[in-house]
Amino acid sequence: MLSSYLENIRTGFLAFVGIGALVLLPLVALHYYRFGRVEPRRALVLYGLLAYGLVALALIFLPFPNRANLCQGDQMLSTVPFQWVTDMRNNMAYNGRSGIVAMVTSSAFVQQAFNAALFIPLGVVLRKAYGKGVLATVFIGLGISLLVEVVQYTGNFWIYPCPYRISDVDDLISNTSGSLLGWMIAPVAIVVPALPDPDTAVASPDTVSVPRKVLGLIAEAAVFLVIARFLFPTNAWAQIGLVVAMRIVLPAATGGWTLGGWLMRYRMRRLDGGRADPARITVRELLGVTGLVAYAVLLSPQLTSWTGFGVDLLVVSLVLLGSFAAPVFRRDQLGWHERVAGTRGIMTTRTPAPRPKTRA
């Protein structure tokens, strides 16, 4: 029995990996629309619920049966509450066993404990993340459990000619009890975060989002590739000089404007909103994309194949994670290179703040 559970868990987790990748971009788009950033606690709860739901469905419905083995006249509906207690006693008497160890290791007890444990995470999330009360948690757990039993009793909504899992009132009781137990232990479940109020999660209206910065960089890269292709096809130093001119000299001379920033309507300033001096701009660029380009063109080709791969991977990871991946979760959307340099992007045209969505 344990091996079948483990196989179902594996199947559910693999389904989560695939579906999680599919919903990643829609999730990012939705969060940027609502909050102007990816709210980390909400994303964690969503992906946690997705993983939990898929694993639970795999445990409940898998494996699918062979149709030839169905409809053999077995009773597939149990309406007697706590029938599992009688089954457990009969099994213990048949095997001549008694005591607590025999009770908790009997198949009937283990099955009901598993049914309760399956709904404990639901109760934890409903209270800790969404602030649901005890009655709401119990009724939600009961409703989901009842839906599962109906699906099982109808042969997965008549996909199969008859049920292949027993619909049991004891499962309703165990599942609902599990959601209640989850609600009770939710305060000590440190792995589940409480969701913040939408008003405190929204980025300020003048914040330049990471997607906007990326679009600006793509526009600059297109211009760079066109110029470098025709003017400096083989001159690495000239290519670096072009990047420096576009990313350091131009914003230092124009008060923070870059080509991509001009197209995306934002400019580079100090954290307090003042003009960014050339030293700050230089530090920002050397720790960011400009430094990565310089490394790729000048230093990376000089490294040996064995050490070069590791250093290349480290440099690219630091820049991409620090400049683009980590900032998507921050309200100020600042990368580590911007925080070190004391600069930030500021929108030059006021954009409406994302509307916070209040919870019902």
PyMOL commands that set and color helices and strands:
alter all, ss='L'
color gray80, all
select helices_A, chain A and resi 2-35+40-61+67-69+83-94+100-104+107-128+134-153+155-158+169-188+198-201+210-231+236-254+259-264+278-286+289-302+305-329+336-341
alter helices_A, ss='H'
color red, helices_A
select strands_A, chain A and resi 77-78+167-168+266-270+343-347
alter strands_A, ss='S'
color yellow, strands_A
deselect
rebuild
show_as cartoon
